[in-house]
Amino acid sequence: MRRLPAVERRQQLYAVALSLFAERGYRATTMDDIAEAAGVTKPLVYQHFASKRALYLELVDAVARDLMAAVADATVRAEGPRQQVELGFAAYFTFVVAHDEAFRLLYGRNDSEDPELGDALRRVEDAMAEAIDPLIAAGLDAEHRRTLAYAVVGMAEGASRHWIATSHEPGFVTPDAAASDAEAHRLAGRLADLAWAGLRSVHAD
């Protein structure tokens, strides 16, 4: 086992754990699995993370921050509401296509009966809805806007789940970087058209 600086070792364990959690889910993955895949001892894993739960929750928070930062960086450059919607979806799907393991960590197999794990995933949806809320047409009350924001989040999540499932079917050819970018923008364009058409027709009760 090659000795790595603490920061590099932590990043290695992050990457290994992300891959295993995404593939197997939280409950089916053990710290022994993570240690074996990383080529280290289990005590070394515990030097960096207090528990499997702590590691998983840290990963969820880190992935959520990266996703939110990508969407925020994209929408801040927009010149109007329509472009904000388009760029937001483009950033979201670029993240999904380029980091499908991270997406599967957030929305793949997890222990739905575990309140703490469920709360961690709900925080991601809450943060996404919070980012979308300001993009929705003015004139609606706060609760109306928030309901629509969650609807848009659900739409993006559903489309992403479908794409991820399709991309793991037998015979699927993993696209190169250019093709992945084109695929992300294709998905974003379709969802942006649907979302914008719907949001434009919304009216106050």
C-alpha positions in Angstrom: 0.0 0.0 0.0 1.5 3.3 -1.1 1.5 5.9 1.5 -0.4 9.0 0.4 -0.7 12.5 2.0 -3.8 12.7 4.2 -5.6 15.0 1.7 -5.0 12.7 -1.3 -6.0 9.6 0.7 -9.2 11.3 1.7 -10.0 12.1 -1.9 -9.2 8.6 -2.9 -11.6 7.2 -0.3 -14.2 9.7 -1.4 -14.0 8.5 -5.0 -14.1 4.8 -4.0 -17.0 5.3 -1.6 -19.0 7.3 -4.2 -18.6 4.5 -6.8 -19.7 1.8 -4.3 -22.6 3.7 -2.9 -23.8 4.6 -6.3 -23.6 1.0 -7.5 -24.8 -0.9 -4.5 -26.7 1.7 -2.4 -26.0 2.7 1.2 -27.1 -0.4 3.1 -25.4 -2.9 0.9 -22.0 -1.1 1.1 -19.8 -1.7 4.1 -16.6 0.0 5.3 -14.8 -3.3 4.6 -15.9 -3.0 1.0 -14.6 0.6 0.8 -11.3 -0.4 2.4 -10.8 -3.4 0.1 -11.6 -1.4 -3.0 -9.3 1.4 -2.0 -6.5 -1.1 -1.1 -6.2 0.1 2.5 -7.1 -1.3 5.9 -10.4 -0.6 7.5 -8.8 1.2 10.5 -7.2 3.6 8.0 -10.7 4.4 6.6 -11.9 5.1 10.1 -9.0 7.6 10.6 -10.7 9.8 8.0 -14.4 9.1 8.6 -16.0 8.3 11.9 -18.6 6.0 10.4 -20.1 4.8 7.2 -23.1 7.1 7.9 -20.7 10.1 8.3 -18.9 9.3 5.1 -22.2 8.9 3.2 -23.7 12.1 4.5 -20.5 14.0 3.7 -20.6 12.7 0.2 -24.2 13.7 -0.3 -23.5 17.2 1.0 -20.4 17.5 -1.3 -22.3 16.3 -4.4 -25.2 18.6 -3.6 -22.9 21.6 -3.3 -21.2 20.9 -6.6 -24.5 20.5 -8.4 -25.9 23.7 -6.9 -22.7 25.6 -7.6 -22.9 24.5 -11.3 -26.5 25.6 -11.7 -25.9 28.9 -9.9 -22.8 29.7 -11.9 -24.7 29.1 -15.1 -27.9 31.0 -14.3 -26.0 34.1 -13.1 -24.8 34.7 -16.6 -28.3 34.7 -18.1 -29.7 37.8 -19.8 -33.3 37.0 -19.0 -35.7 34.5 -17.4 -36.0 32.2 -20.5 -32.2 32.0 -20.7 -32.0 31.4 -17.0 -34.2 28.3 -17.4 -32.2 27.0 -20.4 -28.8 27.6 -18.7 -30.0 26.1 -15.4 -31.2 22.9 -17.1 -28.0 22.8 -19.2 -25.8 22.9 -16.1 -28.0 20.3 -14.4 -27.9 17.8 -17.2 -24.2 18.5 -17.9 -23.6 17.5 -14.3 -25.8 14.4 -14.6 -24.2 13.2 -17.8 -20.6 13.8 -16.7 -21.1 12.6 -13.1 -23.7 9.8 -13.3 -22.3 8.2 -10.1 -22.8 11.4 -8.2 -26.4 11.6 -9.4 -27.0 7.9 -8.5 -25.7 8.6 -5.1 -28.3 11.3 -4.6 -31.3 9.6 -6.3 -30.4 6.0 -6.6 -30.9 3.2 -4.1 -31.0 4.4 -0.5 -32.6 3.4 2.7 -35.9 5.3 2.5 -36.8 4.1 6.1 -33.8 5.9 7.6 -34.9 9.4 8.6 -31.4 10.9 8.6 -30.6 9.6 5.1 -33.9 10.7 3.8 -33.5 14.2 5.3 -30.1 14.5 3.5 -31.7 13.8 0.2 -34.6 16.1 0.8 -32.2 18.9 1.6 -30.9 18.5 -2.0 -34.4 18.9 -3.4 -35.1 21.8 -1.1 -31.9 23.6 -2.3 -32.8 23.0 -5.9 -36.4 24.3 -5.4 -34.9 27.4 -3.6 -32.8 28.1 -6.6 -35.6 27.7 -9.1 -38.2 29.8 -7.1 -36.8 33.2 -8.2 -37.0 32.2 -11.9 -40.8 31.7 -11.8 -42.9 34.6 -13.0 -43.7 37.3 -10.6 -47.3 37.9 -9.5 -47.7 34.5 -7.8 -47.8 34.0 -4.1 -44.9 32.4 -2.3 -46.6 29.0 -1.8 -47.7 28.9 -5.5 -44.1 29.6 -6.7 -42.6 27.0 -4.3 -45.0 24.3 -5.5 -44.1 25.0 -9.1 -40.4 25.0 -8.2 -40.7 21.5 -6.7 -42.6 20.4 -9.8 -39.7 21.5 -12.0 -37.2 19.8 -9.7 -39.3 16.6 -10.0 -39.4 16.9 -13.8 -35.6 17.2 -14.0 -35.0 14.4 -11.6 -37.4 12.1 -13.5 -35.8 12.8 -16.8 -32.4 12.2 -15.3 -33.4 8.9 -13.8 -34.7 7.8 -17.2 -31.4 8.8 -18.9 -29.3 7.1 -16.2 -31.3 3.9 -16.5 -31.1 3.9 -20.3 -27.3 4.6 -20.2 -26.8 1.4 -18.2 -28.7 -0.9 -20.5 -26.7 -3.6 -22.4 -25.3 -2.3 -25.6 -25.1 1.4 -24.5 -22.0 3.0 -25.9 -20.5 5.5 -23.4 -20.1 8.9 -25.3 -16.9 10.8 -25.4 -16.6 14.3 -23.9 -18.0 16.1 -26.9 -20.9 13.7 -27.3 -21.7 13.9 -23.6 -21.8 17.7 -23.8 -24.1 17.5 -26.8 -26.4 15.0 -25.0 -26.6 17.2 -21.9 -27.7 20.2 -24.0 -30.2 18.0 -25.9 -31.8 17.0 -22.7 -31.7 20.5 -21.3 -33.3 22.0 -24.5 -36.2 19.5 -24.3 -36.9 20.1 -20.6 -36.4 23.9 -20.9 -39.0 24.1 -23.7 -41.5 22.1 -21.6 -40.8 24.0 -18.4 -40.8 27.4 -20.0 -44.1 26.7 -21.9 -45.7 25.6 -18.6 -44.4 28.5 -16.5 -45.5 31.0 -19.1 -49.0 29.8 -18.9 -49.3 29.9 -15.1 -51.6 32.4 -13.6 -52.5 33.4 -10.1 -55.4 31.7 -8.5 
